[in-house]
Amino acid sequence: MEFEEIHVHGELIAVDFPKMPWTPIRAFTVTASQDVQERGNHITGSNEYVILISGNASFEVTLLDGTKKEVALNTAGASFYMDATSYVKYTLHEKGSTILVFSDRSYEARD
């Protein structure tokens, strides 16, 4: 799914929601605190739309049927969608790399 309402102008990244197929309930960011930071290793549990804010990141997404897809985000504003059944592992490749994620589910702390 391509989200057609992302506008990148220099350091401004604006996101409009009218064309999103579900209502965002939560937004969060993840920023690498070291040169290479691996995250994820879990089922998303919600529909998620990921946008690269800075740096670069790569994602390995495993779908419910076992199909794997790899996504590389290398330009601010680059984005992709994961559904609630996706298993995700990802790497932020440099200190300060940041992603913004919109989710259709409220935050639930994990053990």
C-alpha positions, 0 to 999 in steps of 0.5 A, spaced: 500 500 500 502 506 498 500 512 502 499 518 497 498 523 503 506 524 505 509 530 503 516 532 504 519 539 503 526 539 506 526 537 513 518 538 513 514 531 513 507 532 513 502 526 513 495 527 511 490 522 514 484 522 509 486 516 504 489 512 510 484 505 510 484 505 517 484 510 523 490 511 526 490 511 534 497 511 536 503 514 533 510 513 536 517 514 534 524 509 534 530 512 534 537 509 534 541 510 540 547 507 537 551 506 530 547 499 528 540 498 532 536 492 531 529 492 533 522 488 532 522 480 533 515 480 534 508 480 531 506 487 530 499 486 533 496 492 529 496 495 522 502 499 522 504 505 517 512 506 517 515 512 515 522 514 515 524 521 518 532 520 518 537 516 516 536 509 514 532 502 516 531 496 513 525 491 515 524 484 514 517 482 514 514 475 514 507 475 512 502 470 515 502 465 509 510 465 511 512 469 505 518 474 506 519 481 504 525 486 505 524 493 505 529 498 505 527 505 507 533 510 505 530 517 504 526 521 509 519 520 507 519 513 504 514 509 507 511 502 507 505 498 510 504 492 515 498 488 517 496 486 524 499 479 522 506 481 520 512 478 524 517 484 523 525 484 524 528 491 523 535 495 523 536 502 524 543 503 520 546 509 523 545 513 530 540 517 530 536 514 524 528 515 526 522 512 524 515 514 525 509 509 526 502 510 525 498 504 529 490 502 529 491 500 536 493 503 543 499 502 546 500 495 551 506 494 555 510 488 553 514 483 558 
